[in-house]
Every structure is written in structure tokens, then in C-alpha cells.
Amino acid sequence: MFRPFAFILVIVFLTLTSTLSWAFTDEPGKEGSFYSPIIRVVPDQGFLLINSGSGILWLKASEAAMPHLAKLPVGGLIDVVVVFQGKPNPPIIKLWKLASGDSACPEFDGKQCVLPAKKK
């Protein structure tokens, strides 16, 4: 007999456990992405705190991203691509695109800020 509620619970459980293992991977060099609100920005130390879906996660800014980190708004939604370094080191920010919130750097391509094209 098919039970939709049990099926949904199994799907949710598998999704959460795969997300949790993916967010805290031991495999250095692996890339991943997160879509999350920005919880905290610590620009002088180069860290960004986000919600990874399975908990909060500190991200370390790359050398190129560090000067632009202070331009990110707390509470804004960000789509960020990271490179994992392996446990216990935090993932390194590779690039980001701000989905909501005002910023002088809404998009970072890995080298510099990219300003959006003006609408006509």
C-alpha cells in the first residue's frame, strides 16, 4: 500500500542527509554552491556566515574577494560558489551573485566586482 506521507518523509530525510554530508566534505578542491541569507560579515578577518540548509557555515574569502566582502549587506540573499578545503578548514569563496539587497558589489566573478548592466 502506497503511503504518500511516509514517502515524503523518506525523500526529505535523504535530501537532508546528502546536503549535510556535502556541506562538510573532506574532499579538498571540490566545488559547491549555497543560496542563503547573509547572517554576518567579518570583513577585517575575511569571513562570511551563511545558512547552509543544514546549519550555519563560515566561509573564508579568497584574496581577490576580501576587499569586496564589506560591501555585502547582512540579511541579503546570496548565491555563492565555494571551493572546499577539507575538514576542519572553511570553504573558500570563489564567486557570488547577490539575489537581494543593495550592494556596491552585487556580483563577484572571482577576480573583481561586476556591476549589472543598466536597464533601458
Backbone as JSON Lines, residues from 0, in Angstrom:
{"i":0,"aa":"M","n":[0.85,-1.18,0.0],"ca":[0.0,0.0,0.0],"c":[0.89,1.24,0.0]}
{"i":1,"aa":"F","n":[0.62,2.16,-0.87],"ca":[1.41,3.37,-1.0],"c":[0.99,4.39,0.04]}
{"i":2,"aa":"R","n":[1.96,4.89,0.79],"ca":[1.7,5.9,1.81],"c":[2.46,7.17,1.44]}
{"i":3,"aa":"P","n":[1.74,8.17,0.96],"ca":[2.42,9.38,0.49],"c":[3.19,10.11,1.59]}
{"i":4,"aa":"F","n":[2.67,10.13,2.79],"ca":[3.35,10.83,3.88],"c":[4.69,10.17,4.19]}
{"i":5,"aa":"A","n":[4.71,8.84,4.25],"ca":[5.96,8.13,4.52],"c":[6.96,8.33,3.39]}
{"i":6,"aa":"F","n":[6.46,8.34,2.16],"ca":[7.32,8.56,1.01],"c":[7.96,9.95,1.07]}
{"i":7,"aa":"I","n":[7.18,10.95,1.4],"ca":[7.7,12.32,1.52],"c":[8.73,12.41,2.63]}
{"i":8,"aa":"L","n":[8.5,11.77,3.75],"ca":[9.47,11.77,4.85],"c":[10.8,11.14,4.43]}
{"i":9,"aa":"V","n":[10.73,10.06,3.69],"ca":[11.95,9.39,3.22],"c":[12.71,10.32,2.27]}
{"i":10,"aa":"I","n":[12.01,10.98,1.36],"ca":[12.66,11.9,0.42],"c":[13.32,13.06,1.18]}
{"i":11,"aa":"V","n":[12.61,13.63,2.15],"ca":[13.16,14.74,2.94],"c":[14.39,14.28,3.71]}
{"i":12,"aa":"F","n":[14.33,13.11,4.31],"ca":[15.47,12.58,5.07],"c":[16.69,12.38,4.17]}
{"i":13,"aa":"L","n":[16.49,11.8,3.0],"ca":[17.61,11.57,2.09],"c":[18.2,12.88,1.59]}
{"i":14,"aa":"T","n":[17.35,13.86,1.32],"ca":[17.83,15.16,0.87],"c":[18.66,15.85,1.94]}
{"i":15,"aa":"L","n":[18.15,15.85,3.18],"ca":[18.87,16.5,4.27],"c":[20.2,15.83,4.58]}
{"i":16,"aa":"T","n":[20.23,14.51,4.58],"ca":[21.49,13.82,4.88],"c":[22.51,14.0,3.76]}
{"i":17,"aa":"S","n":[22.05,14.04,2.51],"ca":[23.0,14.26,1.42],"c":[23.52,15.69,1.44]}
{"i":18,"aa":"T","n":[22.67,16.66,1.8],"ca":[23.1,18.05,1.91],"c":[24.1,18.21,3.05]}
{"i":19,"aa":"L","n":[23.84,17.57,4.17],"ca":[24.74,17.67,5.32],"c":[26.11,17.09,4.99]}
{"i":20,"aa":"S","n":[26.15,15.94,4.35],"ca":[27.46,15.35,4.03],"c":[28.17,16.16,2.95]}
{"i":21,"aa":"W","n":[27.42,16.79,2.07],"ca":[28.02,17.59,1.01],"c":[28.59,18.89,1.56]}
{"i":22,"aa":"A","n":[27.9,19.5,2.54],"ca":[28.35,20.78,3.08],"c":[29.63,20.64,3.9]}
{"i":23,"aa":"F","n":[29.87,19.49,4.45],"ca":[31.06,19.29,5.3],"c":[31.93,18.18,4.72]}
{"i":24,"aa":"T","n":[32.28,18.34,3.48],"ca":[33.04,17.34,2.77],"c":[34.52,17.35,3.19]}
{"i":25,"aa":"D","n":[35.16,16.23,3.06],"ca":[36.59,16.1,3.32],"c":[37.4,16.23,2.04]}
{"i":26,"aa":"E","n":[36.74,16.33,0.92],"ca":[37.4,16.3,-0.36],"c":[37.9,17.69,-0.78]}
{"i":27,"aa":"P","n":[39.19,17.97,-0.59],"ca":[39.73,19.28,-0.99],"c":[39.62,19.47,-2.5]}
{"i":28,"aa":"G","n":[39.32,20.71,-2.89],"ca":[39.22,21.05,-4.3],"c":[37.83,20.9,-4.89]}
{"i":29,"aa":"K","n":[36.92,20.26,-4.18],"ca":[35.56,20.08,-4.68],"c":[34.82,21.41,-4.59]}
{"i":30,"aa":"E","n":[34.05,21.74,-5.63],"ca":[33.26,22.96,-5.64],"c":[31.83,22.67,-5.23]}
{"i":31,"aa":"G","n":[31.21,23.66,-4.63],"ca":[29.82,23.56,-4.24],"c":[29.21,24.95,-4.24]}
{"i":32,"aa":"S","n":[27.89,25.03,-4.13],"ca":[27.24,26.33,-4.08],"c":[26.16,26.34,-3.02]}
{"i":33,"aa":"F","n":[25.89,27.52,-2.51],"ca":[24.86,27.73,-1.49],"c":[24.05,28.95,-1.87]}
{"i":34,"aa":"Y","n":[22.75,28.88,-1.63],"ca":[21.85,30.02,-1.8],"c":[21.31,30.3,-0.42]}
{"i":35,"aa":"S","n":[21.67,31.43,0.17],"ca":[21.41,31.64,1.58],"c":[21.32,33.12,1.92]}
{"i":36,"aa":"P","n":[20.63,33.42,3.03],"ca":[20.75,34.78,3.55],"c":[22.11,34.97,4.21]}
{"i":37,"aa":"I","n":[22.62,36.19,4.16],"ca":[23.89,36.51,4.81],"c":[23.59,36.8,6.27]}
{"i":38,"aa":"I","n":[24.18,36.04,7.17],"ca":[23.94,36.2,8.6],"c":[24.9,37.22,9.2]}
{"i":39,"aa":"R","n":[26.16,37.13,8.82],"ca":[27.17,38.03,9.39],"c":[28.33,38.18,8.42]}
{"i":40,"aa":"V","n":[28.92,39.36,8.39],"ca":[30.1,39.63,7.56],"c":[31.19,40.15,8.49]}
{"i":41,"aa":"V","n":[32.37,39.53,8.43],"ca":[33.53,39.98,9.21],"c":[34.62,40.33,8.2]}
{"i":42,"aa":"P","n":[34.55,41.55,7.62],"ca":[35.46,41.89,6.52],"c":[36.92,41.98,6.91]}
{"i":43,"aa":"D","n":[37.22,42.42,8.13],"ca":[38.63,42.55,8.52],"c":[39.33,41.21,8.65]}
{"i":44,"aa":"Q","n":[38.57,40.15,8.92],"ca":[39.16,38.8,9.01],"c":[38.86,37.96,7.77]}
{"i":45,"aa":"G","n":[37.97,38.47,6.91],"ca":[37.69,37.78,5.65],"c":[36.71,36.63,5.75]}
{"i":46,"aa":"F","n":[35.71,36.74,6.65],"ca":[34.75,35.66,6.82],"c":[33.32,36.12,6.55]}
{"i":47,"aa":"L","n":[32.52,35.18,6.08],"ca":[31.1,35.39,5.81],"c":[30.34,34.23,6.43]}
{"i":48,"aa":"L","n":[29.29,34.53,7.18],"ca":[28.49,33.49,7.83],"c":[27.16,33.36,7.09]}
{"i":49,"aa":"I","n":[26.85,32.13,6.65],"ca":[25.6,31.88,5.93],"c":[24.88,30.69,6.55]}
{"i":50,"aa":"N","n":[23.66,30.45,6.1],"ca":[22.89,29.28,6.49],"c":[23.0,28.27,5.35]}
{"i":51,"aa":"S","n":[23.59,27.11,5.62],"ca":[23.81,26.13,4.56],"c":[22.63,25.2,4.34]}
{"i":52,"aa":"G","n":[21.54,25.39,5.04],"ca":[20.4,24.49,4.93],"c":[20.44,23.4,5.98]}
{"i":53,"aa":"S","n":[21.61,23.03,6.43],"ca":[21.76,22.03,7.48],"c":[22.43,22.64,8.71]}
{"i":54,"aa":"G","n":[22.6,23.94,8.71],"ca":[23.23,24.64,9.82],"c":[23.96,25.86,9.29]}
{"i":55,"aa":"I","n":[24.6,26.57,10.2],"ca":[25.34,27.74,9.76],"c":[26.74,27.34,9.32]}
{"i":56,"aa":"L","n":[27.3,28.12,8.41],"ca":[28.59,27.77,7.83],"c":[29.41,29.03,7.62]}
{"i":57,"aa":"W","n":[30.64,29.02,8.13],"ca":[31.57,30.12,7.9],"c":[32.27,29.87,6.57]}
{"i":58,"aa":"L","n":[32.36,30.93,5.77],"ca":[33.08,30.88,4.5],"c":[34.24,31.85,4.58]}
{"i":59,"aa":"K","n":[35.38,31.47,4.03],"ca":[36.58,32.31,4.02],"c":[36.71,32.95,2.65]}
{"i":60,"aa":"A","n":[36.93,34.26,2.63],"ca":[37.08,34.98,1.37],"c":[38.44,34.71,0.75]}
{"i":61,"aa":"S","n":[38.48,34.58,-0.55],"ca":[39.76,34.46,-1.25],"c":[40.46,35.82,-1.2]}
{"i":62,"aa":"E","n":[41.71,35.87,-1.58],"ca":[42.45,37.13,-1.56],"c":[41.78,38.17,-2.46]}
{"i":63,"aa":"A","n":[41.26,37.73,-3.6],"ca":[40.61,38.67,-4.51],"c":[39.25,39.15,-3.98]}
{"i":64,"aa":"A","n":[38.56,38.3,-3.22],"ca":[37.23,38.65,-2.71],"c":[37.27,39.47,-1.44]}
{"i":65,"aa":"M","n":[38.37,39.39,-0.7],"ca":[38.45,40.04,0.62],"c":[38.16,41.54,0.59]}
{"i":66,"aa":"P","n":[38.67,42.34,-0.36],"ca":[38.37,43.77,-0.34],"c":[36.9,44.09,-0.61]}
{"i":67,"aa":"H","n":[36.17,43.17,-1.21],"ca":[34.77,43.42,-1.57],"c":[33.78,42.86,-0.57]}
{"i":68,"aa":"L","n":[34.27,42.13,0.41],"ca":[33.4,41.47,1.39],"c":[32.59,42.47,2.21]}
{"i":69,"aa":"A","n":[33.17,43.6,2.54],"ca":[32.48,44.61,3.35],"c":[31.29,45.23,2.63]}
{"i":70,"aa":"K","n":[31.21,45.07,1.32],"ca":[30.13,45.64,0.54],"c":[28.86,44.79,0.58]}
{"i":71,"aa":"L","n":[28.94,43.59,1.16],"ca":[27.77,42.7,1.21],"c":[26.85,43.08,2.37]}
{"i":72,"aa":"P","n":[25.53,43.12,2.12],"ca":[24.59,43.5,3.17],"c":[24.15,42.31,4.02]}
{"i":73,"aa":"V","n":[24.16,42.48,5.33],"ca":[23.63,41.44,6.22],"c":[22.13,41.33,5.96]}
{"i":74,"aa":"G","n":[21.63,40.12,5.8],"ca":[20.22,39.88,5.52],"c":[19.93,39.72,4.04]}
{"i":75,"aa":"G","n":[20.87,40.09,3.18],"ca":[20.67,39.92,1.74],"c":[20.82,38.45,1.35]}
{"i":76,"aa":"L","n":[20.15,38.05,0.28],"ca":[20.27,36.69,-0.22],"c":[21.43,36.61,-1.2]}
{"i":77,"aa":"I","n":[22.26,35.6,-1.02],"ca":[23.45,35.46,-1.85],"c":[23.51,34.05,-2.41]}
{"i":78,"aa":"D","n":[23.93,33.97,-3.65],"ca":[24.22,32.69,-4.31],"c":[25.72,32.64,-4.42]}
{"i":79,"aa":"V","n":[26.35,31.79,-3.63],"ca":[27.8,31.78,-3.53],"c":[28.36,30.42,-3.95]}
{"i":80,"aa":"V","n":[29.44,30.45,-4.72],"ca":[30.16,29.24,-5.12],"c":[31.44,29.18,-4.3]}
{"i":81,"aa":"V","n":[31.7,28.02,-3.71],"ca":[32.86,27.85,-2.85],"c":[33.71,26.67,-3.31]}
{"i":82,"aa":"V","n":[34.95,26.66,-2.85],"ca":[35.86,25.54,-3.05],"c":[36.18,24.99,-1.67]}
{"i":83,"aa":"F","n":[35.89,23.7,-1.45],"ca":[36.13,23.08,-0.16],"c":[37.61,22.78,0.01]}
{"i":84,"aa":"Q","n":[38.09,22.93,1.25],"ca":[39.5,22.68,1.57],"c":[39.69,21.4,2.36]}
{"i":85,"aa":"G","n":[38.61,20.79,2.8],"ca":[38.7,19.62,3.66],"c":[38.59,20.04,5.1]}
{"i":86,"aa":"K","n":[38.17,19.12,5.94],"ca":[37.98,19.41,7.36],"c":[39.31,19.69,8.01]}
{"i":87,"aa":"P","n":[39.41,20.55,8.94],"ca":[38.45,21.45,9.58],"c":[38.47,22.85,8.96]}
{"i":88,"aa":"N","n":[39.08,23.03,7.8],"ca":[39.21,24.35,7.17],"c":[37.9,24.78,6.52]}
{"i":89,"aa":"P","n":[37.58,26.08,6.61],"ca":[36.34,26.56,6.0],"c":[36.46,26.61,4.48]}
{"i":90,"aa":"P","n":[35.34,26.5,3.78],"ca":[35.36,26.63,2.31],"c":[35.8,28.04,1.9]}
{"i":91,"aa":"I","n":[36.44,28.14,0.76],"ca":[36.92,29.41,0.22],"c":[35.9,29.93,-0.81]}
{"i":92,"aa":"I","n":[35.54,31.2,-0.7],"ca":[34.59,31.81,-1.63],"c":[35.26,31.97,-2.99]}
{"i":93,"aa":"K","n":[34.64,31.43,-4.02],"ca":[35.15,31.54,-5.38],"c":[34.45,32.7,-6.1]}
{"i":94,"aa":"L","n":[33.13,32.74,-6.06],"ca":[32.37,33.82,-6.67],"c":[31.0,33.92,-6.02]}
{"i":95,"aa":"W","n":[30.32,35.05,-6.23],"ca":[28.98,35.21,-5.68],"c":[28.13,36.08,-6.58]}
{"i":96,"aa":"K","n":[26.83,35.96,-6.37],"ca":[25.86,36.83,-7.02],"c":[24.81,37.14,-5.98]}
{"i":97,"aa":"L","n":[24.59,38.41,-5.73],"ca":[23.62,38.85,-4.73],"c":[22.24,38.81,-5.36]}
{"i":98,"aa":"A","n":[21.32,38.06,-4.73],"ca":[19.96,37.93,-5.26],"c":[19.05,39.02,-4.73]}
{"i":99,"aa":"S","n":[19.29,39.48,-3.51],"ca":[18.51,40.58,-2.95],"c":[19.38,41.38,-2.0]}
{"i":100,"aa":"G","n":[19.04,42.66,-1.85],"ca":[19.83,43.54,-1.01],"c":[20.65,44.49,-1.86]}
{"i":101,"aa":"D","n":[20.9,45.66,-1.32],"ca":[21.69,46.67,-2.03],"c":[23.17,46.51,-1.72]}
{"i":102,"aa":"S","n":[23.99,46.58,-2.74],"ca":[25.42,46.42,-2.56],"c":[26.17,47.12,-3.68]}
{"i":103,"aa":"A","n":[27.37,47.6,-3.36],"ca":[28.24,48.17,-4.38],"c":[28.92,47.06,-5.19]}
{"i":104,"aa":"C","n":[28.82,45.82,-4.69],"ca":[29.4,44.67,-5.39],"c":[28.35,43.55,-5.44]}
{"i":105,"aa":"P","n":[27.34,43.67,-6.32],"ca":[26.29,42.65,-6.36],"c":[26.74,41.33,-6.98]}
{"i":106,"aa":"E","n":[27.82,41.38,-7.77],"ca":[28.31,40.16,-8.39],"c":[29.84,40.18,-8.37]}
{"i":107,"aa":"F","n":[30.43,39.07,-7.94],"ca":[31.88,38.92,-7.9],"c":[32.23,37.72,-8.76]}
{"i":108,"aa":"D","n":[33.08,37.92,-9.77],"ca":[33.37,36.86,-10.74],"c":[34.63,36.05,-10.42]}
{"i":109,"aa":"G","n":[35.19,36.24,-9.24],"ca":[36.4,35.53,-8.87],"c":[37.64,36.41,-8.92]}
{"i":110,"aa":"K","n":[37.52,37.54,-9.62],"ca":[38.64,38.47,-9.74],"c":[38.25,39.89,-9.35]}
{"i":111,"aa":"Q","n":[37.03,40.29,-9.72],"ca":[36.6,41.66,-9.49],"c":[35.07,41.73,-9.41]}
{"i":112,"aa":"C","n":[34.58,42.86,-8.95],"ca":[33.14,43.1,-8.92],"c":[32.64,43.36,-10.33]}
{"i":113,"aa":"V","n":[31.46,42.86,-10.61],"ca":[30.83,43.07,-11.9],"c":[29.53,43.81,-11.63]}
{"i":114,"aa":"L","n":[29.42,45.02,-12.16],"ca":[28.19,45.78,-11.98],"c":[27.16,45.33,-13.0]}
{"i":115,"aa":"P","n":[25.89,45.25,-12.59],"ca":[24.87,44.79,-13.55],"c":[24.67,45.82,-14.66]}
{"i":116,"aa":"A","n":[24.26,45.32,-15.81],"ca":[24.01,46.21,-16.95],"c":[22.8,47.09,-16.64]}
{"i":117,"aa":"K","n":[22.87,48.35,-17.04],"ca":[21.77,49.27,-16.79],"c":[20.6,48.92,-17.7]}
{"i":118,"aa":"K","n":[19.39,48.99,-17.11],"ca":[18.18,48.72,-17.88],"c":[17.81,49.94,-18.72]}
{"i":119,"aa":"K","n":[17.34,49.68,-19.91],"ca":[16.97,50.77,-20.81],"c":[15.54,51.19,-20.57]}
